Amino acid sequence: MILSATSLNATRRRSDLELAAVDTADVLVVGGGITGAGVALDAVSRGLSVVLIEAEDLAFGTSRWSSKLVHGGLRYLATGDFATAKESAFERHLLMTKIAPHLIQPLPQLLPFVPGVSLMQRAAGAVGMGVGDLLRMQARTPRSVLPGPRLVGARKALSLAPPLNPRGLRGGMLSFDGQLVDDAKLVVTVARTAAGLGARILTRVRALELRGDGASVEDTLAGERFEIRARSVINATGVWAGGLDEEITVRPSRGTHLVFDAADLGNPRAAITIPHEGSVSRYVFALPQADGRVILGLTDEDAPGPLPLVPKPTEQEVSFLLSSLNRVLEAPVRQDQIRGSFAGLRPLIDAGSESTADISRKHLVKQSTAGFINVLGGKLTTYRRMAEDAVDLAVDVRGLHALASRTSSLRLAPVDDAIARSRRADAAESVVDGLSVTQAEIEYAVRAEGALTVDDVLDRRTRIGLVAADRARSEAVVSRIVEDALSQL
């Protein structure tokens, strides 16, 4: 049962899989993160036929491990990378005003003027926020969407961030940026929007070999191998891109976050922005979330060696994040207050830099010797521009007949009314006490958002799985709802 044109579910997957095996698509997209989903949407909205394959699940990799910010690039300003900062500000404008205003909200961010933040860091932060506001104005983002930066006094700073140490507090600099409701939700929504325009979104289909005119793939659910033919192929597999093209050298960088109960940090109403000791360009952020949590991040560490499916934080990173936060707090946060943690690998392009922190966040779009297109690097905020550039190149080198890109003004699909139409008597009830996720949302994840397993729901359609204790007490209920929903498709 397909509920609407944008619905992704097991029934639609089976149908689309059969067609993908016999048809020839204009564009085959490999990778179901934000870049791959963005490429699928850009291509299908130009009138091209599209198949997207993903070895695991939508948003399985790096895309779900971000800081959940749609940001204007304060860090890039501090390092003199004005081009990337300008692009970020422009793409943030499109996301917050045209593409996904229903998925993004303004987030106040406070740089506190405390003894642990030097005069140089205060000045650099204030100047950077001021220049960032000029870029906001250049992008034409109204102040009703993102208010301008301003100095605040100590009383206001403490009302926004109660755990700050009041001794020596001299107020701070308040600015605003964009915050996603959830990064994985953005990926799924982009994929649903593409599906609504006719793209075939196929999870659990692994690419074994890429060519300029298609790919050898495996349906990992059925264990069957087959060929997908396409007039162009775009490799958007992020940190795994080198496994499909030996010409690509990816230098993964690990970014780690810690999860806290917001109550343990005084229920802050603004993100606390903390410069690294001795740096004017790198920061740690304590970011309040809508679900009563705060995430603390992030690191930027080289991650050589084999690529894990699910990266793990190191003890050194955990200690660094805690010590950075505690530099500005009155009462130190303890390690036993950490409710969860997560880490993601950024797909940076190896440019020979000593540190991954020094590698540019600009993206790469390039045709391989085998004839397919690689797109990697960049960051979540600029996914749309990366996708547009990748499809532009595919159209050019493969001679595709396509319209100009439309995604700068294409609104992403809303949540459809499947939740309201849930057949469950307990639809409005929470999965378990203390969590805001309802049973109808679990059902919706299966019926309309492409979830096929309990893990898909716990770890990507909701973020219950970020806290191990919440996962443990929710798993049985979620499993029952998932089984019921799958049986009714």
N, C-alpha and C positions, 0 to 999 in steps of 0.2 A: 504494500500500500504506500504510494507516494502522496504525501499531503499537499505539496505545492511544488512549483517549478524549482524552488531553491532548496527543497528538502534533500538531504543526503541520508541514506539508510541502506541496510543490507540488501533490500529488494532492488533498489536502483543500482547498487554496485554490481549485482549479478547481471542485470540487463546491459549496463554500460560495458562490462567486461567482455561480454559476448560480442558486442558491436565493435569494440576496440580491436578485437582479434581478427576481424575480417575487413574492416574499413581502412582507408588511408587518411590519416589526419593531416591537416595543414601544419599543426604544431604539436609535438610531443614534449611535454614538460616533465622533467625528472626531478622530484623533490617536492615535498608537501609542507615546507615551512613557509614563512611569510614571503620570501622572495619567489618561490615556486608558485604559490597561490596568486601572488601579484602578477606574475608572468601569464598565468592561465587567464586571469581576468582581463588583462590588457589585450591579449591576443583574441579572445572570444568576443570582446566588445568591439573589435575592429572588423568583425565578420568572418573570422577564421575559425575553422573547426579545430577543436582542442581536446587532447587527452592529457591528463596529469596522472602520473604514477608516483606512489610513495611506498617505500619499503616497509614502513611501520604504520604510524598513524599521523594525521594532520597535527602539526606543531609538536612532533615528537622530539625534535632536536633543540637547537639553540633558541628558536623563536619563543619557547615557553620559559626560558630561564633569564629573561631580561629584567631590568629594573622597572619595567612597565611605564616608562616615560616616553612621551613624544616630545622631544626636547629641541631647543633651538641652538644647542652646541656651545654652551659656555666654555667647556674645556677646549674646544677648537679655537675659540677666540683667544684664549690664554696662551695657546701655542702658536698663534699667528696664522692658523689655517682658516682664513676668512672665507675662502670659496666653499669649504665644507659647511661652515657655520651658516653661510647665506643660503645654501641649498637646504639645510636642515630647517631653517626658519621658514622658508617658502613651503616646503612639504608639510611642516607642522600646520601652517595656515590652511592649506587645502584639507588636511585631515580634520581639523577642528571646526572648519566653517562649511565645508561642502561634502566631504567624503564620509566621515564617520563621527559627526558631533554627538551621536547617541552612544558612542563607545568611549568618549574622552571627556574629561572634565579638567578645569583649571586647578592646579595644585600650588598653594603658597609654599615658598621655600625661603627659609631663614638662614642667613649667614650670621651667626652670633658673634658679637664683639666681646669675647671673653679672654682672660689671660693666655689661654692655650692657642689663640689665633693671633698671629703677629700683626703689627701695623702694616707691613708690606702685604700680607695676605688679605687684610681688610680692604686696603686700597685697591689691590688687584681685583678682588671680588666685586667691589662696588663699580669699578671702571668697566669690568667685563659685563656686568648686568646692565650698565648704561648703554654700552655698545650693542648688547643683545636686544635692548629695547628699540634701538635705531633700526636693527634688522627686522624686528617685529613690525615697525611702522613701514619699512620698505616693502615687506610682504603684504601690507595692508590688513593685518590682523587687528580688528577693533579692540579697544580697551575693555569693551563689554565682554569680550572673550578671554583676553589676557590683560589684566591690569598692569600698569607700569610699575617699575621698581621704586621703592622709597625707603628712607631711613625710618626706623622705629626706635622708641625708647625702651628702657629695661622692663618696664611694666608690661608693655605690649608684647615684647619678646617672650616674657614668662607666660603670658596668657596663651600664646601660640605654641610654646614648647615648655611645659611646666617642669620637666626634669633638668633644665639648664641650671648650672651653678650660679646662684644670684650674686655670690661674692666676686666683685670685680666685673660684673656684667655691665656693659655700656651700650645696651641696646643691640641693634644689628641692622643688616640690610635685607629687606623683604622683596622678593621678586616672585614671578609666577611662570609656570610652565605647564605643559599638558601631561595628564596622567591617564593611562588606559584603565578601563574597568578591569581588563585582563588581556595579556598579550596573546595567549592561546585562543581566546575568544575572537580577537581580531583576525587571526589566521583562518579560523573556521568560518567567520562571517565573509571574508574575502572569497574563500572557496565556495561557499553557498551562493554568493552573488554570481560567481562565474558559472556555477551549475545552473542557475536560473536563466542564463543566457545560452545554455546548451553545452557547456564544457562537461566532459566525462571525468569525474574525480574518483580515482581508484586507489584506495589504500591497500596495504598488504600485497603490493605488487612490486617486486624488486627488480631493478635494472641489473642485468648481468654484463651486458656489453652495449656500448653506444656506437652508432654510426651516423653519418650525415642524413641517412634516409630511414632511420628507425632504430629499434633496439631489440635485443634478446632479453626476455623478462621471465620472471617466475611468479606465479600466483602462490604466495606462501601459505594461504589457507588450504588450497587444494593440492599443493605440491606439484603443479603442472607448469611446464615451460612452453612458451610460444613466442611468436614474433609480433611486434607492433610496427606497422609501416607508417611513415610520416614524411612529409615534404621538408620538414625542418625539425631539429631536435635541440632543446635548450637544457643544459645541465645546471640545475639550481640546487645542488645537494650540499652546499655549504662546506663544512669542514671535511666532508667525505668526497669532495669534488675530485681530489687527486686519485682516488681509487678508481675513477672512471676515465681519467685522462692523465697519463704519466707526465704530460708537459706542464701540468699545474703543480706548483709548490705552495701548499698552504701551511702557514705557521700558526697553529691554534694558540689562542690566549684564553686562559680560564678566568672567568668572572664569578665570584662567589658571593652569595647573600645568606644572611641569617634571618630567621623568622621569630618574632616575639609577640606576646600578647600586648596589645596597645595599652592595657591597664598598667603593665609593668613599667611603661614609660610615660605615665601620667596622661594617657590619651591625647597625644599631641594633635594639634589642628594644622600644623605646617611641617613640612620636611625640614629636618635639621641638616644643614650643609656644613661639612667639616673638612677644611683643607688638610691634605697630608702634611705631616711635619716637614717643614723646609721647602714646601712646594707651593707655587701659585697657580698650577694648572691641573692638579689632580685632587679629587675630593672623595669623601665617604658620605653617603646620604642615609639618614634614617627616615624612611618613607612611610607615612601612615596609609593604610589600606582601608577600603570600605567594609571589610569583613571583620573589623576589630583586631587587626594585626598590624604590626610594623615590620617592614623588611629593611635590613641593614646591609648595605653593600656600597661599592663592590670592589673587587680586586682586579688586577690586570697582570697575570702571571703566565710566563711561558709554560706550555703544556706539551712537551715533546713525548715521543713514544707512541704506542698503539692507541687508537681512538676508542675510548669506552662509549658504549651506547648511552649510559647515564653517568656523566662525570660526578665526582665527589669532591667536596671541599677538603682542604688539608688542615691539619691542626695549626700550622703557621698562619694560614689565612684567617681562621677563626680568631686566633689570638690578636692578629693585627686589627681586625674589624672591631673587636671588643675594646681594645686599648684606644683606638681612634675615637670611638664614641665616648668612652669614659673620660677623655681629656676635657670634655665640656660639660659633664654632668655633675650634679651635686652628690648624688648617691650612685656609686658605680653599679653597672649592670653585671650580674654574675653569669658565669657559663651555664649554671644549672637552670637559668631562666630562658635559655634558648629552646624554643618549641620545635624548631625544624631548621633545615638548611638546604640550599641547592646551589648548583654550579652549572655554568654553561660554557661552551667553547666558541669563541668568536672565530670566524673563518678569515683570518687576516692573510694578506698576500705577502709572502716572504720577500722583503726588500733588503735584507742584510743588516737591519738595525740591531743594535745590541739588546734592546728591550722591546717587547711587544707594545709597551706604552708609547713608544716613539713611532710606531708604524701608522701611516695614514689610514683613515677610515673611508677613503675614497673607494669606489667600487670598480671592478674590472669586468668588462664585457669584451670577449674576444673569441674569434672562431678558431677551433682546434684544427690540427692537421687532418683529422678524420672527418671534418666537415660539420661537426655540431658546434653549438655556441655554448661557451662557459660564461656564467655570471656569478660573481662572488665578491666578498668584501662588503663594504658599506655597513649600514646599520638599519635597525628596524624603522626608524623615522623616515628614511629615504627609500623604503622598499618600492614605492610606486614609480619613482624615477628610475631605479635600477631595472624594474620590469619593462618600462617603456623603452629604455635603451637596448635591452636584450631583444625585444620584439622588433624594434627598428632595424637592428643588425640582421636578424633572421629574414625579415622581409627583403632587405637589400641583397644579401648574398645568396639567398635561395630563390629569389624571383617570385615571391608571393604577392598576390593581389589583395591588398588590405586597405582599409580606411586609416586615417590618421588616429593617433591615440586619443581616447575619450576619457581616460580614467581621472584626469584632473578635475572633472566635474561630475563624475558618476557616483551617486550616493550608494553606499553599501546597504545590503538588505537588512531590514529590521528583523527582530524576533517575530516570527509569524504567530498566528493565534492558536497554535497547537497546544500550548500550555493551557490556555483558557478552555480548549475543547478536550482536555484530558478526560478519559473515561474512569479514572481512579477516584474512588470515594474519598481517599486520603490525600488527594492531589495537593492541597494547600498546606499539609502538615510538613514540618521539617523532617529531614532524614533521621536525625537524632537531636536530642535536646542540646541547645547551645550552638547549633549551626544554623545559618540562615538559608541553606540550600533546601528547597522543597522537593517532595517526591515527584511532582509534576515536571520539575526541571530535569530530573534523572530520566524520566520517560521521554522528554523532549530531546535530550541528547542522543537517544537511540533512534527515535522516529524522524528527526529532522537535521541532526548535526553530524551524522555519520559514525557515531560511536558503535563499535562492534563488541567491546569487551568491558568488563568491570574496570580494568585499569584505564581504558580510554576515558571513562566517566570520572573516576577519582582523580586522575592525574592531569587531564587536559580539558575536558568539558566543564568540570568544576576544579577547584584547587584544594579539595579536601585532603588529598594525599600529601600536601606539603608538610602537614603535621602528622607524624606517625601515630600518635594516640587517637587523633580524629579518624584516620584511616581505619584503624583497628575496630573502633566501635561503630563505624558506618558500613563496613564492607558487606556484612550479611544482608542488611536492608537494601543496599544498592544492588547487590547481586540478584536479589529476588525481583526487583523492579526491572532490571536489565533483561532478565530471562523472560519475564512477562511481556515486555515491549517487543523483544525479538520474535516471540511466538505469535504475535498479532500482526506482524508485517506480511 
